[in-house]
Amino acid sequence: MTGKEEKMQRFLNVLGIFVYGICLPLSCLFMVLGERIPYGLIAAWVLFPYMEQSAMEQPRRKEAKR
C-alpha cells in the first residue's frame, strides 16, 4: 500500500469511528428522547461503505497507471 493509500485509509477509519461510534449512538439517544429522525445521518450510515470503497479506488487507479 502506498503512502497516499495509507493516509486515505487512516482518514476513512477515523471518519467511520466518528460516524458509527459517536453520531449513531447520540442520534439513537436523541430519538429516544423525542427528537426527529435524522434522515441525513441514516443515509450517511447506509452509504458510508460505498463512499469508502469509491474513495479508496481513486489512489489505487492512480498507482496502477504508474
C-alpha positions in Angstrom: 0.0 0.0 0.0 1.4 3.4 -0.9 1.6 6.4 1.4 -1.4 8.1 -0.1 -3.5 4.9 0.3 -2.4 4.6 3.9 -3.3 8.2 4.6 -6.7 7.8 3.0 -7.4 4.5 4.8 -6.5 6.1 8.1 -8.8 9.1 7.4 -11.6 6.8 6.5 -11.1 4.7 9.6 -11.3 7.8 11.8 -14.4 9.0 9.9 -16.0 5.6 10.4 -15.3 5.7 14.1 -16.8 9.1 14.3 -19.9 8.3 12.3 -20.6 4.8 13.8 -19.2 5.3 17.2 -20.3 8.8 18.1 -23.1 10.0 15.8 -25.1 6.8 15.7 -25.4 6.4 19.5 -26.1 10.1 20.0 -28.8 10.1 17.3 -30.4 7.0 18.9 -30.3 8.7 22.3 -31.9 11.9 20.8 -34.6 9.8 19.1 -35.5 8.1 22.3 -35.7 11.5 24.0 -38.2 12.6 21.4 -36.2 14.4 18.6 -36.9 14.0 14.9 -35.4 11.1 13.0 -32.1 12.2 11.4 -32.7 11.1 7.8 -29.5 12.6 6.6 -27.4 10.6 9.1 -29.3 7.4 8.2 -28.5 7.9 4.6 -24.8 8.5 5.5 -24.7 5.3 7.6 -26.1 3.3 4.7 -23.9 4.9 2.0 -20.7 5.2 4.0 -19.2 1.8 2.9 -19.8 2.7 -0.7 -18.2 6.1 -0.2 -15.3 4.5 1.4 -14.8 2.0 -1.4 -15.1 4.7 -4.0 -12.6 6.9 -2.1 -10.0 4.1 -2.0 -10.4 3.2 -5.7 -9.0 6.6 -6.8 -5.5 6.3 -5.3 -5.3 2.6 -6.4 -6.1 3.6 -10.0 -3.5 6.3 -10.0 -0.9 3.9 -8.6 -1.8 1.3 -11.2 -1.2 3.8 -14.0 2.4 4.3 -12.9 
